[in-house]
């Protein structure tokens, strides 16, 4: 009887450890985007963002993912381009200083691979989005990696003379590698 009780307590603690609230580690996490200019990839990054994840790999449906991005932190490594993308035709950072993704549905796709379904709000426009990611955890923390594509016209990114997708491609690839620590 005592052995069964010990086994039950250990099983409960393992499940409790697996179901955790996680938060991004700022210095080691990366959020990148790749646009195309005349069919040539042009990379950029968001320097400031926050990720909060609730995930139990054994019960991902109970999870949630919340991402907040400081739009003014976008950089493409050129002061002129950075000023342009912060402007009204692109991100309009003055009127829309943050982008947010909120997912209340996470499903397991395969071993270590998940998909978070939610809403991306960017430049005042909210659209449904699925964000696939891989997940790995150890005693020191966890890592999530992923990539997805955003149709820039759906969010009015690149208006006016930039609305035509002949010069700036219609799709932007977003890539992330987020190092996480248990929140608490």
C-alpha positions in Angstrom: 0.0 0.0 0.0 2.8 2.4 0.9 4.6 1.7 -2.4 1.4 2.5 -4.3 1.0 5.8 -2.5 4.6 6.8 -3.2 4.1 5.9 -6.9 0.9 8.0 -7.0 2.6 11.0 -5.4 5.6 10.7 -7.8 3.3 10.4 -10.9 1.4 13.5 -9.7 4.5 15.5 -9.3 5.8 14.5 -12.7 2.6 15.6 -14.3 2.6 18.9 -12.3 6.2 19.5 -13.4 5.2 18.9 -17.1 2.2 21.3 -16.9 4.0 24.6 -16.5 3.8 28.3 -17.3 6.8 29.4 -19.3 8.2 32.8 -20.1 10.7 33.8 -22.8 14.3 34.6 -21.8 15.0 37.9 -23.6 18.7 37.7 -24.2 18.6 34.3 -25.9 15.3 34.3 -27.8 14.9 35.5 -31.4 12.0 36.6 -33.5 12.9 37.1 -37.1 11.0 38.0 -40.4 12.0 37.6 -44.0 10.4 39.8 -46.6 11.4 39.8 -50.3 12.4 42.8 -52.3 12.5 42.1 -56.1 12.5 38.4 -55.2 15.6 38.7 -53.0 15.1 37.7 -49.3 15.5 40.7 -46.9 15.7 39.7 -43.2 14.7 41.6 -40.2 14.2 41.1 -36.5 12.0 42.3 -33.7 14.4 43.1 -30.8 11.7 43.4 -28.1 9.0 40.8 -27.6 7.5 38.7 -24.8 6.3 35.1 -25.0 4.2 33.4 -22.3 3.3 29.7 -22.8 1.2 27.3 -20.8 1.9 23.8 -22.0 1.6 20.3 -20.7 2.8 18.1 -23.6 0.6 15.3 -22.3 -2.5 17.6 -22.4 -1.8 20.3 -25.0 -5.4 21.2 -25.5 -5.4 22.9 -22.1 -2.5 25.2 -23.2 -2.3 28.8 -24.2 0.3 31.0 -26.0 0.5 34.8 -25.7 3.0 36.8 -27.7 3.4 40.6 -27.5 5.7 42.4 -30.0 7.0 45.9 -29.7 6.6 47.0 -33.3 9.1 49.9 -33.0 11.8 47.4 -32.2 11.7 46.1 -35.8 15.0 46.4 -37.6 16.3 45.5 -41.0 19.8 46.8 -40.2 19.4 50.1 -42.0 18.3 53.3 -40.3 16.5 54.5 -43.5 14.6 51.2 -43.9 13.9 51.0 -40.2 12.3 54.5 -40.3 10.3 53.5 -43.4 8.9 50.3 -41.9 7.9 52.1 -38.8 5.9 54.6 -40.9 2.2 54.7 -41.8 2.4 52.6 -45.0 4.1 49.7 -43.3 3.8 48.9 -39.5 2.5 52.4 -38.5 4.2 51.9 -35.1 3.0 55.3 -33.8 -0.7 54.3 -34.0 -0.2 50.5 -33.5 2.8 50.1 -31.2 2.2 46.4 -30.5 1.3 43.3 -32.3 -0.2 40.4 -30.4 -0.9 36.7 -30.9 -3.2 34.9 -28.5 -3.9 31.2 -28.8 -6.1 29.3 -26.5 -5.9 26.1 -28.6 -2.8 24.0 -28.9 -2.7 20.6 -30.4 0.0 18.0 -30.8 0.9 17.3 -34.4 3.5 14.6 -33.8 6.1 13.8 -31.1 7.6 17.2 -30.0 5.6 19.1 -32.7 2.6 21.3 -31.8 0.3 23.9 -33.5 -1.2 26.9 -31.6 -4.4 28.2 -33.2 -5.3 31.8 -32.3 -5.6 35.4 -33.5 -2.8 37.7 -34.7 -3.5 41.4 -34.3 -1.2 43.5 -36.3 -1.7 47.1 -37.4 -5.2 47.1 -35.9 -6.3 44.1 -37.9 -7.1 40.7 -36.3 -6.8 37.5 -38.3 -6.9 33.8 -37.4 -3.4 32.2 -37.5 -2.0 28.8 -36.8 1.6 28.8 -35.5 3.4 25.5 -35.7 6.3 24.9 -33.3 8.7 22.2 -32.0 9.0 21.9 -28.2 11.8 20.5 -26.1 12.3 20.7 -22.4 14.9 19.7 -19.9 15.8 20.6 -16.3 17.2 24.0 -17.2 14.2 25.2 -19.3 12.6 24.7 -22.6 12.9 25.8 -26.2 10.3 26.4 -28.9 11.2 26.8 -32.6 8.9 27.5 -35.5 8.2 29.2 -38.8 5.0 30.4 -40.5 4.0 32.7 -43.3 1.9 35.9 -43.1 0.2 37.4 -46.1 1.1 41.1 -45.6 -2.0 42.4 -47.4 -4.3 40.8 -44.9 -2.8 43.2 -42.3 -2.4 46.2 -44.6 1.4 46.0 -44.3 2.8 47.9 -47.3 0.1 50.3 -48.4 0.0 53.0 -51.0 2.8 52.5 -53.6 3.9 49.3 -51.8 0.5 47.5 -52.0 1.6 46.0 -55.4 3.4 42.7 -54.7 5.7 43.0 -57.8 8.4 44.8 -55.8 7.8 43.6 -52.3 6.6 40.0 -52.2 3.1 39.3 -50.8 4.3 36.9 -48.1 6.5 37.4 -45.1 8.1 34.4 -43.4 8.3 34.6 -39.6 10.8 32.5 -37.7 11.4 32.2 -34.0 13.6 30.4 -31.5 12.4 31.1 -28.0 14.3 30.0 -24.9 11.9 29.6 -22.0 12.2 29.4 -18.2 9.5 28.3 -15.9 7.5 31.4 -14.8 6.9 31.7 -11.1 
